[in-house]
Amino acid sequence: MGVIQSSAAIFLGIFLALAPAIDAQAFGTSANVDVFMSPPPPINFAPGGVESDTRVNLILEQSRVMATAAVTLDLDMSKIVGITTINDTSDLTGLSGTASAMVDYASWLLHTDPVSNNAVHTYTGFVEFDQEIIGIVLLTSSLDVMDMVTPEFKLAGGTYPTNNFRGLELPDAPTSAVWDVLTLDPTNNRRIDFKYQTNDFVDQIRILTTPVPEPASGVVFAASALAVTIATRGRRFLRPV
């Protein structure tokens, strides 16, 4: 292989190596959030599956999937007016909505699972997506129904809990004993600030956003085109005269 062709191969290798990194840096998070993308391996989301007393997991379950049925949202982002804090079920009044069927969405799971049981672990941070948030499914009953009615949103091969407090624990009325908290601002409909207090089980919310683009494929195409161009020019340059 000539020098020019070797250079083309090196450029292609560099672009291919960078593609996943570009994809994984499409948004910002607090330092305690670990992000799994492109696509993540099968994960056990049941208690004891992905444990940490300090780390929060954000998993891209599906980057683009069409809903086969309408999805009930506990929190419809389009109904948020002003900075909104959710820390009891009364805060959800008037905020529920529906994500339409036959529309493409991305599905994300924000998940905590402490190692140490019989103790409350507090996880505080934020996630800011590159895509607009459509809505959030955050109650245990809502998550269970969504998994049953629209399983296409789940991570392929993932194991999900049912009926064991997987959603946020929200009291029915304001109380001094605040457990889980979400804060949203309609002027930035890409960001969620959260405070999870997780004990013996897991805490999960599912976030639907507009579909996640696939920059890796564009990078690969550009890299391939560059490699072909360099190699072609190299052949012309090396042709005997």
Secondary structure as a PSIPRED ss2 file (coil, helix, strand):
# PSIPRED VFORMAT (PSIPRED V4.0)

   1 M C   1.000  0.000  0.000
   2 G C   1.000  0.000  0.000
   3 V H   0.000  1.000  0.000
   4 I H   0.000  1.000  0.000
   5 Q H   0.000  1.000  0.000
   6 S H   0.000  1.000  0.000
   7 S H   0.000  1.000  0.000
   8 A H   0.000  1.000  0.000
   9 A H   0.000  1.000  0.000
  10 I H   0.000  1.000  0.000
  11 F H   0.000  1.000  0.000
  12 L H   0.000  1.000  0.000
  13 G H   0.000  1.000  0.000
  14 I H   0.000  1.000  0.000
  15 F H   0.000  1.000  0.000
  16 L H   0.000  1.000  0.000
  17 A H   0.000  1.000  0.000
  18 L H   0.000  1.000  0.000
  19 A H   0.000  1.000  0.000
  20 P H   0.000  1.000  0.000
  21 A H   0.000  1.000  0.000
  22 I H   0.000  1.000  0.000
  23 D H   0.000  1.000  0.000
  24 A H   0.000  1.000  0.000
  25 Q C   1.000  0.000  0.000
  26 A C   1.000  0.000  0.000
  27 F C   1.000  0.000  0.000
  28 G E   0.000  0.000  1.000
  29 T E   0.000  0.000  1.000
  30 S C   1.000  0.000  0.000
  31 A C   1.000  0.000  0.000
  32 N C   1.000  0.000  0.000
  33 V E   0.000  0.000  1.000
  34 D E   0.000  0.000  1.000
  35 V E   0.000  0.000  1.000
  36 F E   0.000  0.000  1.000
  37 M C   1.000  0.000  0.000
  38 S C   1.000  0.000  0.000
  39 P C   1.000  0.000  0.000
  40 P C   1.000  0.000  0.000
  41 P C   1.000  0.000  0.000
  42 P C   1.000  0.000  0.000
  43 I C   1.000  0.000  0.000
  44 N E   0.000  0.000  1.000
  45 F C   1.000  0.000  0.000
  46 A C   1.000  0.000  0.000
  47 P C   1.000  0.000  0.000
  48 G C   1.000  0.000  0.000
  49 G C   1.000  0.000  0.000
  50 V C   1.000  0.000  0.000
  51 E C   1.000  0.000  0.000
  52 S C   1.000  0.000  0.000
  53 D C   1.000  0.000  0.000
  54 T C   1.000  0.000  0.000
  55 R C   1.000  0.000  0.000
  56 V E   0.000  0.000  1.000
  57 N E   0.000  0.000  1.000
  58 L E   0.000  0.000  1.000
  59 I E   0.000  0.000  1.000
  60 L E   0.000  0.000  1.000
  61 E E   0.000  0.000  1.000
  62 Q E   0.000  0.000  1.000
  63 S E   0.000  0.000  1.000
  64 R E   0.000  0.000  1.000
  65 V E   0.000  0.000  1.000
  66 M E   0.000  0.000  1.000
  67 A C   1.000  0.000  0.000
  68 T C   1.000  0.000  0.000
  69 A C   1.000  0.000  0.000
  70 A C   1.000  0.000  0.000
  71 V E   0.000  0.000  1.000
  72 T E   0.000  0.000  1.000
  73 L E   0.000  0.000  1.000
  74 D C   1.000  0.000  0.000
  75 L E   0.000  0.000  1.000
  76 D E   0.000  0.000  1.000
  77 M H   0.000  1.000  0.000
  78 S H   0.000  1.000  0.000
  79 K H   0.000  1.000  0.000
  80 I C   1.000  0.000  0.000
  81 V C   1.000  0.000  0.000
  82 G C   1.000  0.000  0.000
  83 I C   1.000  0.000  0.000
  84 T E   0.000  0.000  1.000
  85 T E   0.000  0.000  1.000
  86 I E   0.000  0.000  1.000
  87 N C   1.000  0.000  0.000
  88 D C   1.000  0.000  0.000
  89 T H   0.000  1.000  0.000
  90 S H   0.000  1.000  0.000
  91 D H   0.000  1.000  0.000
  92 L H   0.000  1.000  0.000
  93 T C   1.000  0.000  0.000
  94 G C   1.000  0.000  0.000
  95 L C   1.000  0.000  0.000
  96 S C   1.000  0.000  0.000
  97 G E   0.000  0.000  1.000
  98 T E   0.000  0.000  1.000
  99 A E   0.000  0.000  1.000
 100 S C   1.000  0.000  0.000
 101 A C   1.000  0.000  0.000
 102 M C   1.000  0.000  0.000
 103 V C   1.000  0.000  0.000
 104 D E   0.000  0.000  1.000
 105 Y E   0.000  0.000  1.000
 106 A E   0.000  0.000  1.000
 107 S E   0.000  0.000  1.000
 108 W E   0.000  0.000  1.000
 109 L E   0.000  0.000  1.000
 110 L E   0.000  0.000  1.000
 111 H E   0.000  0.000  1.000
 112 T E   0.000  0.000  1.000
 113 D C   1.000  0.000  0.000
 114 P C   1.000  0.000  0.000
 115 V C   1.000  0.000  0.000
 116 S C   1.000  0.000  0.000
 117 N C   1.000  0.000  0.000
 118 N C   1.000  0.000  0.000
 119 A C   1.000  0.000  0.000
 120 V C   1.000  0.000  0.000
 121 H E   0.000  0.000  1.000
 122 T E   0.000  0.000  1.000
 123 Y E   0.000  0.000  1.000
 124 T E   0.000  0.000  1.000
 125 G E   0.000  0.000  1.000
 126 F E   0.000  0.000  1.000
 127 V E   0.000  0.000  1.000
 128 E E   0.000  0.000  1.000
 129 F C   1.000  0.000  0.000
 130 D C   1.000  0.000  0.000
 131 Q C   1.000  0.000  0.000
 132 E C   1.000  0.000  0.000
 133 I E   0.000  0.000  1.000
 134 I E   0.000  0.000  1.000
 135 G E   0.000  0.000  1.000
 136 I E   0.000  0.000  1.000
 137 V E   0.000  0.000  1.000
 138 L C   1.000  0.000  0.000
 139 L C   1.000  0.000  0.000
 140 T H   0.000  1.000  0.000
 141 S H   0.000  1.000  0.000
 142 S H   0.000  1.000  0.000
 143 L H   0.000  1.000  0.000
 144 D H   0.000  1.000  0.000
 145 V H   0.000  1.000  0.000
 146 M H   0.000  1.000  0.000
 147 D H   0.000  1.000  0.000
 148 M H   0.000  1.000  0.000
 149 V H   0.000  1.000  0.000
 150 T C   1.000  0.000  0.000
 151 P H   0.000  1.000  0.000
 152 E H   0.000  1.000  0.000
 153 F H   0.000  1.000  0.000
 154 K C   1.000  0.000  0.000
 155 L C   1.000  0.000  0.000
 156 A C   1.000  0.000  0.000
 157 G C   1.000  0.000  0.000
 158 G C   1.000  0.000  0.000
 159 T E   0.000  0.000  1.000
 160 Y C   1.000  0.000  0.000
 161 P C   1.000  0.000  0.000
 162 T C   1.000  0.000  0.000
 163 N C   1.000  0.000  0.000
 164 N C   1.000  0.000  0.000
 165 F C   1.000  0.000  0.000
 166 R C   1.000  0.000  0.000
 167 G C   1.000  0.000  0.000
 168 L C   1.000  0.000  0.000
 169 E C   1.000  0.000  0.000
 170 L C   1.000  0.000  0.000
 171 P C   1.000  0.000  0.000
 172 D C   1.000  0.000  0.000
 173 A C   1.000  0.000  0.000
 174 P C   1.000  0.000  0.000
 175 T C   1.000  0.000  0.000
 176 S C   1.000  0.000  0.000
 177 A C   1.000  0.000  0.000
 178 V C   1.000  0.000  0.000
 179 W C   1.000  0.000  0.000
 180 D C   1.000  0.000  0.000
 181 V E   0.000  0.000  1.000
 182 L E   0.000  0.000  1.000
 183 T E   0.000  0.000  1.000
 184 L E   0.000  0.000  1.000
 185 D E   0.000  0.000  1.000
 186 P C   1.000  0.000  0.000
 187 T C   1.000  0.000  0.000
 188 N E   0.000  0.000  1.000
 189 N E   0.000  0.000  1.000
 190 R E   0.000  0.000  1.000
 191 R E   0.000  0.000  1.000
 192 I E   0.000  0.000  1.000
 193 D E   0.000  0.000  1.000
 194 F E   0.000  0.000  1.000
 195 K E   0.000  0.000  1.000
 196 Y E   0.000  0.000  1.000
 197 Q E   0.000  0.000  1.000
 198 T E   0.000  0.000  1.000
 199 N C   1.000  0.000  0.000
 200 D C   1.000  0.000  0.000
 201 F C   1.000  0.000  0.000
 202 V C   1.000  0.000  0.000
 203 D E   0.000  0.000  1.000
 204 Q E   0.000  0.000  1.000
 205 I E   0.000  0.000  1.000
 206 R E   0.000  0.000  1.000
 207 I E   0.000  0.000  1.000
 208 L E   0.000  0.000  1.000
 209 T E   0.000  0.000  1.000
 210 T C   1.000  0.000  0.000
 211 P C   1.000  0.000  0.000
 212 V C   1.000  0.000  0.000
 213 P C   1.000  0.000  0.000
 214 E C   1.000  0.000  0.000
 215 P H   0.000  1.000  0.000
 216 A H   0.000  1.000  0.000
 217 S H   0.000  1.000  0.000
 218 G H   0.000  1.000  0.000
 219 V H   0.000  1.000  0.000
 220 V H   0.000  1.000  0.000
 221 F H   0.000  1.000  0.000
 222 A H   0.000  1.000  0.000
 223 A H   0.000  1.000  0.000
 224 S H   0.000  1.000  0.000
 225 A H   0.000  1.000  0.000
 226 L H   0.000  1.000  0.000
 227 A H   0.000  1.000  0.000
 228 V H   0.000  1.000  0.000
 229 T H   0.000  1.000  0.000
 230 I H   0.000  1.000  0.000
 231 A H   0.000  1.000  0.000
 232 T H   0.000  1.000  0.000
 233 R H   0.000  1.000  0.000
 234 G H   0.000  1.000  0.000
 235 R H   0.000  1.000  0.000
 236 R H   0.000  1.000  0.000
 237 F H   0.000  1.000  0.000
 238 L H   0.000  1.000  0.000
 239 R C   1.000  0.000  0.000
 240 P C   1.000  0.000  0.000
 241 V C   1.000  0.000  0.000
